[in-house]
């Protein structure tokens, strides 16, 4: 079973990581996501990392690659659900994530950052 799922929300793809993801699976995710963004002409990708407790340098570097690659497809990237340990890890890596990558507390805030208004019923 893959440790990630990709859902379509109109022109937005929501990527959910259900568990810790190894290096080979990160590369598989990047490949599948690139293919889906290209095929669907998606305008944005939300990467939900709320179930990921530890972010290592490989995952952090691939988040950078993801943002860069999605930028080539003119798709914005918002990473949501980072816990305190993950934020500390990203800060300690001292990486530059560029202008195509933004962060949100959760998927709802990520949608708002992408200009979508949620209606509560």
N, C-alpha and C positions, 0 to 999 in steps of 0.2 A: 504494500500500500504506500502511495506517495504521501510525504509529510506536508503536502500543500494542496490547496484547492484554488481554482480560478473561477470566479463567478462574474457573469455579465450583469451590469446595472445600467442599461441603456448604452451610452457611449463610454462608460467607465468600467474598467475591470477591477474587481476586488480580489486580491490575493491574500489567502489566509494560511498561515503556517500553523499547523496543529501541534507540532512537537519540535524538538531540536532537529536540525537539518544538517546532514553531512555535506562535505565539499562537492561530491559528485551530484548530489541532489540539488544543490544550489545552481550548479551549471545546467542541470536539466530544467530547473525552473526558469532560468534566464532564456534558454532556447525556446521553451514552450510559450513563455510570455511574449517574446519577440514575434513569434509566429502568429499568435492570437491578435496582438496589437496591429500587426500588418494586415491580417486577413479582415479584421473588423473595423479598421480605421478608427480605433478608440482614441478619445481625446485625453484620457487620464488613466492612471493606475494608482490604486490605493493598496499599499502593502501593510497588512495587519500583522504586527509582531507581538501581540499581547500574550501569546503563549510561549514566546521565546525568552528564556531567562538569561541566557548568556550569548553575547555577540562577540565572536572572535574576529581577528583581523581579516580572515578570508571572507566572512560574511559581510563585514563592513566594506571591504574593497569591492565586493560584488554588488552591494547596494549602490556604490558610486557608479559602477559599470552599468547597472540597470538604469539609473537616472540618465546617464550619458547616452545609452542606446535608445531609450524611449524618447529622448530629445531629438534624435534623428528622425523619429516617426512623428514628431511634433506632439508627443503626449507628455503631459505633466505627471510627476510622481509625488505622492504624499505617503510618508511612512507614519503609521499610527500605532498606538498601543505600547509604546516603549515603557518598560518599567525603569525604576531608578537605577538598578545595576547596569542595565543596557545603556542608559544615557551616560553614566559614568564611564563605561567602556568606550563608547564612541568619542567622548570628550578626551579621553586619555590617548586615543589613537591620533589625535590632532590632525584629522583629515579635513580636506576641503570638499564639501559636497556639491558646490556649484549652485547655479540659479534654478536649475530644473528640479531640484529636490527640496521638498518642504516637509515639515513634521507637524503632527497633530496628536492630541491626547487619545482620541478614539476615532472610529470610522465616521461617526456623526460630525465631529469637528472637521475631519478631512473633507467630507462632502461640502461643508460650508466654505472651506478654504478654496474649493474648486468652483464656488459660485452657485451651488445648488441649495435651495431652500427646502427644508424638511417640514412637512405638515403633520402635526400631531392630531391623531383622531381620538 
